[in-house]
Amino acid sequence: MYLEHEEILRGTVSAIVFQNAENGYTVLRLRCEDGELVTVVGIIPMTVAGERLLVTGRWNNHPSHGRQFEAEFLERLMPETEYEILTYLSSRALKGVGPRTAERIVEAFGRKSLDVLEQEPERLAELPGISQKKALEIGEAFRQQIGIRRLMEFLTAHGLPAELSMRLYRIYGPEAENALRENPYLLADPVFGADFTAVDQFALELGLEGDDPRRVESGVLFELTHNLNNGHAFLPQDKLRTATAQLLDLGGDEVGEAMDRLTESGRMETDTVAGLEACYLPALYEAETYTAERLLRMAAAEETPPRNLDSLLRQVQERQGIVYADAQKNAILQAVLHRVLIVTGGPGTGKTTTLGGILQLFDLMGLKTQLAAPTGRAAKRLSELTGREAATIHRMLEVQFSEETGEMAFVHDEDEPLKVDAMIVDEVSMVDILLMQSLLRALPEGCRLILVGDPDQLPSVGPGNLFSDLIRSGRIAAVRLTEIFRQARESLIVMNAHAVNRGELPVLNVKNKDFFFLRRTDPAKAVETIRDLCCRRLPENMGIPADEIQVLSPTRRYETGTKQLNQVLQKALNPPAIGKKEKGFGDFSFREGDRVMQIRNNYDIIWKRVNGLGAGTGIFNGDIGRITALDFSQETATIVFDDREAVYGFDMLSELEPAYAMTVHKSQGSEYRAVVLAALQGSPYLLTRSILYTAITRARELLVVVGDENTLAYMTRNNRQSRRYSGLKLRLEQMP
């Protein structure tokens, strides 16, 4: 979309076409001083007809609505003439003021009407029909509106996003600007999501010194928060001091003093872990210590097996029509004997069959069992494999707004535990330490917990090294399934996955099974082959529809990365067409019919069942959906996630990515009928054995690898494990 050079418009708002009250996105008609009526779009919260605006921005051509002016910065010019003030007050912008009341106010106070509303609202009681109470309420509503507008202007004047004003005012009210001046770094809190560099620049512009304690403390907390994205539950004290000093261009002593203050005030926790002075955010410290204490307490509990256990096990085998292997039978028995049990194993080792046996045995014992998984796709797959309903951990725990904290929180915890006797969680390698804490808090005393997963897959995206720490601690009962069953041995997917896990090159020269290798050393040729596989070869030759094929890549960058592949595959699988709407956002143009993925947990999104039977809140990281409609009049996108439909404002498109191709990391916990893996380019940190192993195990029926055998050989050899700072293993080992 071509944007023209920057211009400034000055005029009066004649009408509001659309306004999102939550984020302030607005479409309005502006009557310019030369009489021209233009459409202005942008973040312009609480705008009403009659306001005068000075808007800086650029023209662009909207595919459906024609030429529009995109506001980048603006200045509010309050109505001056009696006509402008009357238009403004008649717009019902103020609670309790309609057209007739507006007329009485302007008749009585003329051009001083707005001054009266802000400074002497009690004078409104002089007018017929307005009580003293109502007069003060009108004045309060006006001051609130003015407060948000002034706050917005304050932020935008310093280059900060205008939408922050709504969140700030919601939390701090009329004291928001004072709170910002007192500590500009409050914007660095994750609740606001502001960029730290921009906040730091803002603070320095307000006159804070480079070594101001507020700046240094905020820098320390930013480094701790930022490194959660790298999987670290804590940072060693010396690394945290060095990183913060580099971030703020300060000396280590100043940062060390800030760390001491944060510890003394309880905003940071410190502990000794493996000889390191570990620095934690309080929530992470609490999650790690709580998880260790609760799991050890569960592990120490003795369970009395039923007297007829052997008879029950025979009944389970008869129901399933199988005879369990020794390791499977042992896992099922251990699930009865222990309050908490880990069951691990690679593909084809019978984890699903074993899980089904545990479930059947718990049924015969009269236990109410809940199945759960960390993602929607993993939960759906678990339901299909067991024939029983499974839920994501987030939905099972339920989310609601907490009046106490002002944030979203889980409904189920110690005060309102889940009503279950046993909990079975699949794909536990994806669960981070914070989610495990929330799950454990919701389990009633005496509840059994079975944790199932593959420890050789990638660790969780979130902080901690939970599954690996639990297994390596040796304090939690665990059964590892290693035997590859005959039927699974016939699958080249399964055998190659195990070969890679042993550090052996996968078999690449067999093309009559479920694993195919197509040698392409030129990235452009590789992309062309991947496109052809998805559009023609697999649908036509193997009967696999394009929407059941998932393209994976180790990386987002390069020609064979997901960014480029998504552009190519969208053009091939969902090309533009007359009547098909699309919305440009960042480097991608979202189009009706596109496959998309939610990339962060959002507990606030409201969804409803496609069949109309039920509704709820929350769309979570990794959920896959399809855009069914784009509405430019409402500035919304409708997306269907399996059986749930959600409506996103255009400003929320930053939470979505195209999902024709995705990184191997993003595919964790999912299984696809067919996978096409691009194996050609990437950094040494991404071309690893665990990435290749995880990619192979995502395919259920067919895996096609497109790339270079040298890349596959490098990935197989490269057993690089990114180090994560986590204290859970040591806590489990050292606690009595």
LINUR-V581317 format. One record per pair of residues at least 12 apart in sequence whose ideal C-beta (glycine too) atoms are under 7 Angstrom apart, sorted by sequence separation. I is the first residue (numbers start at 1). J is the second residue. D is the distance in whole Angstrom. If there is no record, write none. Layout:
<<I:J:D> <I:J:D>>
This chain:
<<16:28:5> <17:29:7> <27:39:7> <28:40:5> <57:69:5> <58:70:6> <90:102:4> <187:199:5> <203:215:6> <223:235:7> <268:280:7> <331:343:5> <379:391:6> <398:410:6> <455:467:6> <534:546:5> <553:565:6> <580:592:5> <605:617:6> <607:619:7> <627:639:5> <628:640:5> <636:648:6> <15:28:7> <57:70:5> <89:102:4> <122:135:6> <152:165:4> <268:281:7> <269:282:5> <379:392:5> <397:410:4> <398:411:4> <455:468:6> <580:593:7> <604:617:6> <605:618:6> <626:639:7> <636:649:6> <637:650:7> <15:29:4> <27:41:5> <55:69:7> <57:71:5> <121:135:5> <122:136:7> <124:138:6> <151:165:4> <185:199:6> <241:255:5> <271:285:7> <397:411:7> <398:412:6> <453:467:6> <484:498:7> <551:565:6> <603:617:6> <605:619:5> <625:639:4> <626:640:6> <635:649:6> <636:650:7> <13:28:5> <14:29:5> <40:55:6> <42:57:7> <57:72:5> <121:136:6> <184:199:6> <241:256:6> <371:386:6> <397:412:5> <492:507:6> <534:549:5> <576:591:7> <603:618:5> <625:640:6> <635:650:5> <14:30:7> <26:42:7> <28:44:7> <55:71:5> <56:72:6> <86:102:6> <89:105:6> <224:240:7> <266:282:7> <269:285:4> <376:392:5> <455:471:6> <602:618:7> <625:641:4> <637:653:7> <13:30:6> <14:31:5> <56:73:4> <86:103:7> <89:106:7> <121:138:6> <148:165:6> <151:168:6> <223:240:6> <371:388:6> <373:390:6> <375:392:6> <534:551:7> <574:591:6> <602:619:6> <624:641:7> <25:43:6> <26:44:4> <56:74:7> <121:139:2> <151:169:6> <184:202:5> <185:203:6> <241:259:7> <371:389:7> <372:390:6> <374:392:7> <492:510:6> <551:569:7> <623:641:5> <677:695:5> <11:30:5> <12:31:5> <24:43:5> <28:47:6> <55:74:5> <105:124:7> <108:127:6> <184:203:4> <313:332:7> <371:390:4> <372:391:6> <373:392:6> <374:393:6> <496:515:6> <574:593:5> <601:620:5> <11:31:5> <24:44:6> <54:74:6> <86:106:5> <220:240:7> <223:243:5> <259:279:7> <372:392:7> <423:443:6> <574:594:6> <601:621:5> <692:712:7> <9:30:6> <11:32:4> <24:45:3> <26:47:5> <53:74:6> <54:75:4> <85:106:6> <117:138:7> <148:169:5> <223:244:5> <372:393:5> <492:513:4> <493:514:5> <530:551:6> <570:591:7> <598:619:5> <600:621:5> <10:32:7> <11:33:6> <105:127:7> <117:139:6> <147:169:7> <184:206:6> <328:350:5> <332:354:6> <492:514:6> <493:515:5> <566:588:7> <598:620:6> <599:621:6> <619:641:6> <9:32:6> <10:33:5> <14:37:7> <30:53:7> <53:76:7> <54:77:6> <104:127:5> <154:177:6> <164:187:7> <331:354:5> <335:358:5> <428:451:5> <491:514:6> <492:515:4> <598:621:6> <675:698:5> <692:715:4> <53:77:6> <82:106:6> <118:142:6> <184:208:7> <220:244:5> <223:247:7> <372:396:5> <418:442:5> <423:447:6> <428:452:6> <429:453:4> <570:594:6> <598:622:7> <675:699:4> <687:711:7> <691:715:7> <692:716:7> <51:76:7> <52:77:4> <117:142:4> <118:143:6> <151:176:5> <167:192:6> <181:206:6> <219:244:5> <325:350:7> <328:353:6> <332:357:5> <336:361:7> <417:442:6> <418:443:7> <422:447:7> <423:448:7> <428:453:4> <429:454:6> <597:622:7> <598:623:4> <674:699:7> <39:65:7> <52:78:7> <85:111:7> <151:177:5> <196:222:5> <328:354:5> <332:358:5> <370:396:7> <417:443:6> <418:444:7> <421:447:6> <422:448:4> <423:449:5> <424:450:4> <425:451:6> <426:452:5> <427:453:6> <429:455:6> <597:623:7> <668:694:7> <672:698:6> <677:703:7> <679:705:5> <689:715:6> <41:68:5> <44:71:6> <52:79:6> <147:174:5> <150:177:7> <309:336:6> <359:386:6> <414:441:6> <417:444:4> <420:447:6> <421:448:7> <425:452:7> <426:453:7> <435:462:7> <546:573:6> <597:624:5> <619:646:6> <664:691:5> <671:698:6> <672:699:6> <673:700:5> <674:701:6> <680:707:4> <687:714:6> <688:715:6> <689:716:6> <19:47:7> <42:70:6> <51:79:6> <82:110:6> <85:113:5> <118:146:6> <164:192:6> <219:247:5> <410:438:5> <413:441:5> <424:452:7> <429:457:5> <432:460:4> <434:462:6> <670:698:6> <672:700:6> <673:701:5> <674:702:4> <675:703:5> <676:704:5> <677:705:5> <678:706:6> <679:707:3> <680:708:5> <687:715:5> <9:38:7> <39:68:5> <40:69:5> <41:70:6> <42:71:3> <50:79:5> <82:111:6> <85:114:6> <185:214:5> <219:248:5> <328:357:7> <332:361:6> <359:388:7> <413:442:6> <431:460:6> <434:463:7> <595:624:7> <596:625:6> <671:700:5> <677:706:7> <678:707:6> <679:708:7> <689:718:6> <39:69:7> <41:71:7> <44:74:6> <144:174:7> <164:194:6> <185:215:7> <188:218:5> <356:386:6> <412:442:4> <429:459:7> <430:460:5> <432:462:3> <433:463:6> <436:466:6> <610:640:6> <664:694:5> <676:706:6> <688:718:5> <689:719:5> <16:47:6> <38:69:6> <40:71:6> <80:111:7> <143:174:7> <183:214:5> <305:336:5> <322:353:7> <355:386:7> <429:460:7> <432:463:5> <433:464:3> <595:626:6> <596:627:6> <664:695:5> <667:698:5> <680:711:6> <687:718:6> <16:48:7> <52:84:7> <216:248:6> <305:337:6> <410:442:7> <432:464:5> <527:559:6> <594:626:7> <679:711:5> <688:720:5> <16:49:6> <185:218:3> <215:248:7> <303:336:7> <324:357:6> <352:385:5> <433:466:5> <527:560:6> <593:626:7> <594:627:5> <610:643:5> <679:712:6> <13:47:6> <15:49:6> <50:84:5> <160:194:7> <188:222:6> <216:250:7> <303:337:6> <432:466:6> <526:560:5> <593:627:6> <609:643:6> <610:644:7> <684:718:6> <13:48:7> <14:49:6> <190:225:6> <220:255:7> <303:338:6> <431:466:6> <523:558:7> <524:559:6> <530:565:7> <534:569:6> <592:627:5> <609:644:6> <610:645:5> <624:659:5> <685:720:7> <13:49:5> <78:114:6> <303:339:6> <320:356:6> <431:467:7> <523:559:4> <591:627:7> <592:628:7> <684:720:7> <13:50:6> <50:87:3> <51:88:6> <320:357:7> <523:560:5> <527:564:7> <531:568:6> <535:572:5> <590:627:6> <592:629:6> <607:644:4> <608:645:6> <685:722:7> <12:50:7> <13:51:5> <49:87:6> <50:88:3> <96:134:6> <160:198:6> <216:254:6> <220:258:6> <301:339:4> <429:467:5> <527:565:7> <531:569:6> <535:573:6> <592:630:6> <607:645:6> <12:51:7> <49:88:7> <159:198:7> <211:250:6> <216:255:6> <220:259:6> <234:273:7> <240:279:5> <428:467:5> <534:573:7> <607:646:4> <12:52:5> <13:53:6> <48:88:6> <210:250:7> <236:276:5> <237:277:4> <299:339:7> <320:360:7> <606:646:7> <50:91:6> <96:137:6> <97:138:6> <217:258:5> <236:277:7> <298:339:4> <299:340:5> <316:357:5> <319:360:6> <397:438:6> <527:568:6> <531:572:5> <605:646:5> <11:53:7> <49:91:4> <95:137:7> <96:138:5> <160:202:6> <216:258:4> <220:262:6> <236:278:6> <237:279:5> <298:340:4> <393:435:6> <48:91:4> <211:254:5> <596:639:6> <10:54:5> <94:138:6> <158:202:5> <217:261:6> <234:278:4> <235:279:5> <316:360:4> <382:426:5> <622:666:7> <48:93:4> <96:141:7> <213:258:6> <217:262:6> <234:279:6> <295:340:6> <316:361:5> <397:442:5> <456:501:5> <8:54:7> <9:55:5> <95:141:5> <221:267:7> <234:280:5> <393:439:6> <8:55:7> <94:141:5> <158:205:6> <233:280:7> <583:630:6> <590:637:7> <8:56:5> <94:142:6> <213:261:7> <313:361:7> <316:364:7> <370:418:7> <378:426:6> <582:630:7> <312:361:6> <315:364:6> <378:427:5> <581:630:4> <6:56:7> <7:57:7> <234:284:7> <370:420:4> <6:57:7> <7:58:7> <94:145:7> <233:284:5> <369:420:7> <372:423:7> <6:58:6> <93:145:7> <312:364:5> <368:420:5> <369:421:7> <373:425:7> <5:58:7> <368:421:5> <369:422:4> <370:423:5> <371:424:5> <372:425:5> <373:426:5> <374:427:6> <602:655:6> <4:58:5> <367:421:4> <373:427:5> <583:637:7> <3:58:5> <4:59:4> <224:279:7> <233:288:6> <367:422:5> <369:424:6> <375:430:7> <600:655:6> <225:281:7> <374:430:4> <599:655:6> <3:60:5> <224:281:5> <374:431:5> <598:655:6> <599:656:7> <2:60:7> <598:656:6> <599:657:5> <1:60:6> <306:365:6> <597:656:7> <9:69:6> <362:422:5> <596:656:5> <597:657:5> <374:435:7> <596:657:7> <596:658:6> <597:659:4> <590:653:6> <595:658:7> <596:659:5> <594:658:6> <595:659:5> <359:424:7> <595:660:6> <597:662:6> <358:424:7> <583:650:6> <585:653:4> <355:424:6> <597:666:7> <583:653:7> <588:658:6> <12:84:6> <76:149:5> <76:153:6> <75:153:6> <73:156:5> <573:660:6> <570:658:6> <570:660:6> <569:660:4> <358:450:6> <566:658:4> <569:661:6> <566:660:5> <565:660:7> <566:661:5> <565:661:4> <355:452:6> <46:145:6> <562:661:4> <562:662:6> <351:452:6> <562:663:6> <46:148:6> <45:148:6> <46:149:6> <45:152:6> <343:450:7> <556:663:6> <346:454:6> <553:661:6> <555:663:7> <339:448:6> <340:449:5> <341:450:5> <342:451:5> <343:452:5> <344:453:6> <345:454:7> <551:660:6> <554:663:7> <339:449:7> <344:454:6> <346:456:6> <551:661:4> <552:662:6> <553:663:6> <554:664:6> <344:455:5> <552:664:5> <565:678:7> <335:450:6> <552:667:6> <45:162:7> <550:667:7> <560:678:4> <43:162:4> <43:163:5> <45:165:7> <560:680:5> <45:166:6> <560:681:5> <550:672:4> <559:681:7> <552:675:6> <558:681:4> <548:672:7> <558:682:7> <548:673:4> <549:674:5> <550:675:5> <551:676:5> <552:677:5> <553:678:4> <548:674:6> <555:681:7> <344:471:7> <354:481:7> <549:676:6> <551:678:7> <555:682:4> <342:470:6> <554:682:4> <555:683:7> <342:471:6> <544:673:6> <351:481:6> <544:674:5> <350:481:6> <555:686:5> <349:481:4> <554:686:4> <349:482:6> <554:687:6> <342:476:6> <344:478:7> <349:483:6> <342:477:7> <345:480:6> <349:484:6> <350:485:6> <340:476:6> <341:477:5> <342:478:4> <343:479:5> <344:480:5> <345:481:3> <348:484:5> <538:674:6> <340:477:7> <345:482:7> <348:485:6> <554:691:5> <24:162:6> <24:163:6> <338:477:4> <23:163:5> <348:488:3> <347:488:7> <24:166:6> <291:433:6> <534:676:7> <23:166:7> <334:477:6> <348:491:7> <533:676:5> <552:695:5> <288:433:6> <291:436:5> <334:479:6> <287:433:5> <291:437:5> <294:440:5> <348:494:4> <530:676:6> <552:698:7> <287:434:5> <290:437:5> <347:494:5> <331:479:4> <530:678:6> <284:433:7> <291:440:6> <330:479:6> <287:437:4> <331:481:7> <347:497:5> <283:434:7> <298:449:6> <346:497:6> <327:479:7> <346:498:6> <526:678:6> <328:481:7> <327:481:5> <526:680:5> <327:482:7> <346:501:6> <327:483:6> <523:680:6> <325:483:6> <523:681:6> <544:702:7> <542:702:7> <533:704:6> <299:475:6> <530:706:5> <299:476:5> <529:706:5> <299:477:7> <284:463:6> <296:475:6> <526:706:5> <295:476:6> <526:707:6> <503:689:7> <518:704:6> <520:706:6> <514:701:6> <520:707:6> <521:708:5> <514:702:5> <515:703:5> <516:704:5> <517:705:5> <518:706:5> <500:689:6> <514:703:7> <519:708:7> <519:709:7> <500:692:5> <501:693:5> <500:693:5> <408:603:4> <408:604:7> <497:693:6> <500:696:6> <497:696:4> <233:433:6> <496:696:6> <497:697:5> <508:709:6> <493:696:6> <399:603:4> <461:665:7> <493:699:5> <506:712:7> <458:665:6> <505:712:7> <505:713:6> <458:668:6> <493:703:5> <457:668:7> <505:716:5> <504:716:7> <503:716:6> <503:717:7> <191:407:7> <500:716:5> <503:719:7> <399:617:6> <399:618:5> <395:618:7> <394:618:6> <394:620:5> <231:459:6> <392:620:7> <233:463:5> <232:463:6> <233:464:5> <231:463:6> <458:690:5> <457:690:7> <458:691:7> <456:690:7> <171:406:7> <228:463:5> <457:693:7> <458:694:5> <456:693:6> <457:694:5> <430:668:5> <430:669:5> <457:697:7> <427:669:4> <376:620:7> <377:622:7> <375:622:5> <376:623:5> <377:624:7> <473:729:5> <469:726:6> <472:729:5> <475:732:5> <475:733:7> <465:724:5> <469:728:4> <473:732:4> <469:729:4> <473:733:5> <465:726:4> <380:642:7> <464:726:5> <466:728:7> <469:732:7> <464:728:6> <459:724:7> <376:642:7> <381:671:5> <378:669:4> <377:669:6> <378:670:7> <377:670:4> <375:669:5> <374:669:6> <375:670:7> <433:728:7> <373:669:7> <347:697:5> <292:728:6> <296:732:7> <291:728:6> <288:727:6> <292:731:4> <296:735:5> <288:728:5> <292:732:5> <289:731:7> <293:735:7> <288:731:6> <292:735:6> <278:727:6> <273:727:4> <271:727:7> <274:730:6> <273:730:6> <236:725:7> <235:725:6> <234:725:5> <232:724:6> <233:725:6> <231:724:4> <232:725:4> <233:726:5> <234:727:6> <233:727:7> <64:581:7> <63:582:7> <65:632:6> <64:632:5> <1:584:5> <27:635:7> <25:635:6> <18:633:7> <20:635:7> <18:634:6> <18:635:6> <25:649:6> <25:650:7> <23:649:6> <25:651:5> <23:651:5> <20:649:5>>
